[in-house]
Amino acid sequence: MQKMTYPCALILILVFMVIFTGCKSEEEVLWAYKPMISSGDDLFGETGHTKQKLPDEWELLGIIEKEVSQTEPMVKGEKYYIANYLPVGTEIYGNVEEPGVIYAKYNNTFIRHKLMEE
C-alpha cells in the first residue's frame, strides 16, 4: 500500500474541518414562516395571487399596525392587523361576501390572503 503524503494528508484534514465546522446545529438554523397577516385569532396566509385593482365591493378594513419577524411564530390575539412581512401602514381590504379572504395593498398591487385552517 502506498503511504499518504504530507500534502494529501493536509488536504484531507482541511476538507474534514470545512465539513464539520460548516454545519450548524438545529438551534442555530432560522426558519422563515409563510407570509401572514393576523387579526384577532384569525391567520391569513398569502396565496401568491395578486390584482392591480379590486372591484368596488371591496372596502378598506384597516392598516397593518405592527410588523413582526418572519423567523418567529406569528402573533395572534390583538384587535388590529399584524403582518410578518408587510410594513406598518399597509392597507387591508375585505368584502362581506368573502369573509375568508383579505387583500393587502403593497406597491400599488393587491396581494390576496386566505384564512388559514388551524
N, C-alpha and C positions, 0 to 999 in steps of 0.2 A: 504494500500500500504506500501511496505517496504521502509525504508529510505536508502539513498545511504551512504555507509560507507566511511570513510576518505580514505582508500587505493583505493577503487573503483573510487572515485572522482579524486584522484591524477592520476591514470592511464588514466582516460578519458581525463583529461587536457593535459597530456603528448602526448597522441595519436593525439589530435587536433593540438598541437604545431608542431608535426612532419609533419602532413599533410599540414598545411598552410605554414610552413617555408621551406618545401622541394620543393615546387612548384616554378618554375622560371617564370618570366614574359616573354612575347613573345620577348621582346627586348633582353633578356639575352640568348636566345637559338640560338646556331650557327648551321647552316645547311651546310652540305658538298655538293658541286656541283659535278656533274658527272665528272670523269676524262676526261680532254680535252686537245687538242693542238690547238693553233690558229696560223694563218699565214695570214697577211693582214686582210680582213674582213671574212675570212673563219674559221669556227669552226669544228674541227674533234672530235667526241666522241669515246671513247674506246668501242669496241664491245664485249670484253671478249674472242675473238678468238686469238690464238697465233700460231706461227710456229717456228720450230727450225732452218729452213733455208728458204731463199727466192730464187725463180727462178732467173736466170741470167738477165732477163729483168728489174728487179727492181734496181734502181740506187739511190745512196746517193744524197739527195736533200740539206741537211744541218744538223745543230745540234740545239738542244734547247739552246737558248741564255739567256733565262730568266725564272725563276720559280716563280709563284705567289701562294698565299694561295688558298686552295681548299674551304675555307669558304667565299671567296669574289667573286663577279662577275668576269667572265673571261675577261682578257684584249684583245682587238682586235685593228686592225688598224696599227700594226707595220709590217715592212718588213722582220722580222725574226721570228723564231719559239719560241712560248711561251707555257709553259705547267703549269698545276696546280697540277701536281702530280709526274712528272718526273724531275730528276735533270738536271742542266745545263751540256751540253756536250753530252746528249743522241742523238744518230744518228737517222735521219729521212730519210726514203726511200720511193720512189714513182715510178710509172710506167705510161707512157703516155697512155697506153690502159685502165687504170683505174684511171682517174683523181680525182675521188671522194673518193679514198682510199689511206691512207698512213700507213706505219709501223714504229713504234719506236723500236729501238734495245735497250733492257734493260736486263742486266744479261744474255747475250747470247741468249735471246729469243726475237722474233719479235712480237710486240703487234699491232694488227690491229685497225685502227681508220677510221671511216667513216664520210664523210662530213655530217653535221647536217643541216636539213632544218630549216629555221627561220620563 
